[in-house]
């Protein structure tokens, strides 16, 4: 089987960077990137500047894409927003998800193109959403995959626990057609529990052990349709799990001890003066410090807003905290370090932020503003995680 790839919600190409590092046999045949809130499509232009081949890259709203025109592919990849995935019955139209929710675009592509393998990434709160019906949204996703003949494995991976310099937690979702050689072998020889604890892709690449015997759930995923799942599903999803056929198993796993890479390993020397703090340090100390602030709710009752402190400056002998899209702006989540050479406080540079996610130096230096370079890295994934998964997927696809 050819190792052809379609990349959705591509951003600046994190999945593609990781896959191409894993193997030069991965060929991206189509990619889509569209930022509806921006007049300039900087992420798309960055993608084109680094990868070329503009004719296979789509820069239109995914809702306007004719899915039949997407090339056939063996692997579908993408990071998509955590949204409300509930569904409603719409009479003659059947079941329909909420408008603007990008999961339904993925679902439509699955139905239309039927790729044999799928690798997706999302924030880990997806497993707990919504607060009013914990686990429903992820169960809807599982139900969509099952309906189309897939089994699914997932794992929340903290990059810092596997040798990367950032404490970035994301859920990775690997789905495979049951009629593939890979899927058929697992269904024939393993249970969903065995996939999670032994035979699955994630356990092979990111070894982990049972955290608490109480943190295990198992059930028969016996809902008739996605609407029934949306209305009735109730099960706590832990950080690892598998839906193999109708056998659903989820367990809380703890990463094996591995030596983490400290932030100082990615720091540059001779950093320009513009990145050093010239503002009032008291402002930064206040933003980073613990707070208890009396407030009045819009309905009139009083309450106390409280938040804990963040280290100031950030330690550089440990992995960085999770980068957010607001990195470098004046807020408590921005990293502030003591430069090891000048001994002065400064922000991280865009190149250092690229390094925290494993991108080549200067990857986003393609004409976009410095501020948007930070934004892109706050949205990106750790490409080394994808590279590691890609090496295993190459072996799996090779056998098909």
C-alpha positions, 0 to 999 in steps of 0.5 A, spaced: 500 500 500 502 506 498 503 511 504 499 517 501 497 522 506 491 527 506 493 533 512 487 537 514 487 543 518 494 543 517 496 549 520 504 550 518 505 543 517 506 539 523 504 532 521 507 533 515 514 535 518 513 529 523 511 524 518 517 526 513 522 525 518 519 518 519 520 516 512 521 519 505 516 514 503 510 518 506 507 522 500 502 528 502 497 528 496 493 534 499 492 538 504 487 544 507 489 550 511 484 555 512 483 561 517 476 564 517 478 569 522 484 572 518 484 576 512 491 574 511 493 566 510 499 566 514 499 559 516 498 557 509 503 561 506 508 558 511 506 551 509 507 553 501 513 556 503 516 550 506 513 545 502 512 548 495 507 544 490 501 549 491 497 545 486 495 540 492 494 545 497 487 547 499 486 554 502 479 554 502 474 553 508 473 546 509 466 546 508 466 548 501 471 543 499 468 537 494 470 531 498 469 527 492 475 531 489 480 529 495 485 524 492 485 517 495 489 516 501 491 511 506 492 515 512 488 521 514 491 526 519 490 532 522 489 536 529 482 539 530 478 543 535 475 541 541 467 543 540 460 540 542 459 534 538 452 533 540 447 531 534 440 532 533 435 528 529 432 532 523 426 528 521 427 526 514 434 528 514 436 523 519 442 525 524 446 532 524 451 535 528 451 542 529 454 547 524 461 549 524 463 543 528 469 541 524 469 534 526 463 533 522 467 535 516 472 529 518 466 524 518 464 526 511 471 525 509 471 518 512 465 516 509 467 519 502 474 517 502 474 511 507 482 511 508 485 505 511 488 509 517 487 515 521 491 519 526 488 525 529 490 530 535 486 534 540 487 537 547 486 532 552 479 535 555 476 532 549 475 526 553 472 529 559 467 534 555 462 536 556 461 538 563 454 536 563 455 529 560 462 527 561 465 523 555 459 524 550 463 528 545 469 523 545 464 517 545 460 520 539 467 520 535 468 513 537 461 512 534 462 515 528 468 511 527 465 504 529 459 506 524 464 506 518 468 500 520 474 502 524 477 501 531 480 506 535 486 507 540 487 513 543 493 516 548 494 522 552 501 524 551 505 529 555 511 530 550 516 532 556 515 525 559 518 522 553 524 526 552 521 532 549 523 539 552 515 541 553 510 539 558 505 539 552 499 534 553 495 532 547 490 526 546 492 522 540 487 518 536 489 512 531 483 509 527 484 503 523 479 499 518 477 493 521 478 489 514 486 491 514 491 486 515 493 490 522 485 491 524 483 483 522 490 481 526 488 485 532 481 483 532 482 476 532 488 475 537 487 481 542 482 484 546 481 492 547 485 491 554 491 488 550 491 493 545 492 498 551 496 495 555 501 491 550 499 490 543 497 497 541 501 503 537 501 507 543 504 502 548 509 500 544 512 507 542 510 511 549 510 505 554 506 506 560 504 502 566 497 502 570 496 508 575 490 506 579 486 499 579 480 503 580 481 507 574 479 502 569 472 502 565 470 497 560 463 496 557 460 493 551 459 499 546 452 497 544 449 503 542 444 503 535 446 509 532 450 516 534 444 519 536 443 514 541 450 515 543 449 523 544 443 522 548 445 517 553 452 515 553 455 515 560 462 513 562 469 516 564 474 516 559 481 515 562 488 517 558 488 511 554 483 506 551 481 502 545 474 501 542 476 494 538 469 492 535 464 493 540 469 492 546 471 499 549 476 499 554 479 505 558 485 505 563 489 511 567 496 509 565 502 513 568 508 514 563 515 510 565 520 514 568 524 517 562 529 523 562 526 529 560 530 534 556 530 541 559 528 548 556 535 550 556 537 545 551 533 549 546 535 556 548 539 561 543 545 565 544 546 572 543 539 574 543 537 581 541 535 586 546 528 586 543 526 580 547 529 582 554 524 585 559 524 593 559 517 593 562 515 594 570 518 587 573 512 588 578 507 588 573 510 581 571 511 579 578 503 580 579 501 577 573 505 570 575 504 571 583 498 567 587 491 572 587 485 572 591 481 578 588 474 579 591 469 580 585 461 581 584 458 576 579 453 579 574 447 577 577 450 580 584 453 575 588 460 576 591 465 571 590 473 571 590 477 569 584 483 565 586 489 562 582 496 559 584 502 562 582 507 561 576 514 560 577 518 567 575 522 566 572 521 560 569 526 554 570 530 552 565 533 546 568 526 543 567 522 542 560 518 548 559 510 549 560 505 548 555 506 554 550 499 557 548 497 562 542 498 568 547 506 566 548 510 573 548 504 577 550 503 581 557 500 575 560 501 570 566 502 564 561 508 567 557 515 564 559 520 569 562 527 566 563 533 568 566 538 568 560 544 563 562 549 568 558 546 575 560 543 573 567 537 578 565 530 576 564 527 575 557 522 572 553 523 566 548 524 568 541 520 565 536 526 560 534 526 558 541 518 556 541 519 553 534 525 548 537 520 547 543 515 544 538 521 540 534 520 545 528 526 547 524 529 553 526 526 559 522 520 555 520 515 560 521 520 566 518 516 566 512 513 573 512 508 573 518 508 578 524 513 576 530 506 575 534 503 570 529 509 566 529 508 565 536 501 564 535 502 558 530 507 555 535 501 555 540 497 552 536 502 546 533 504 539 536 510 536 538 513 534 531 517 529 534 511 525 537 508 524 530 515 522 527 515 517 532 508 514 531 510 515 523 515 510 524 511 505 526 505 507 521 510 506 516 511 498 518 504 497 519 502 500 512 508 496 509 504 490 510 498 491 507 
